């Protein structure tokens, strides 16, 4: 059983608002940054659990992450699973 998300209510509300805007056609790319262990993955996972939407995830690794590497990884993973997965994205 996962523990309650503590101290991130405002961040979660902001992400939920951005998701709502995306549903209305005002999409954006959201990047979470912070120190290791700060809760970025947990915050994103919490939103994904409640989102009635496709959530793509990518991550940077320590050291050499190429420019846009996390975005490319997220898109590549999604398109491998569903080759037409972005056909309706404008």
Residue pairs with C-beta under 8 A, 6 or more apart in sequence:
5 12
5 39
5 42
5 43
5 46
8 39
8 42
8 43
8 46
11 43
12 43
12 46
12 47
15 30
15 43
15 44
15 47
16 47
16 50
18 28
18 30
19 47
19 51
19 53
21 27
21 28
22 28
22 53
23 53
29 71
31 70
32 40
32 43
32 44
33 40
34 40
41 59
44 55
44 57
47 55
48 55
48 57
54 78
54 85
56 74
56 75
56 77
56 78
57 74
58 69
58 70
58 71
58 72
58 73
58 74
58 75
58 77
59 70
59 73
60 69
60 70
66 72
75 86
78 85
78 86
79 85
79 86
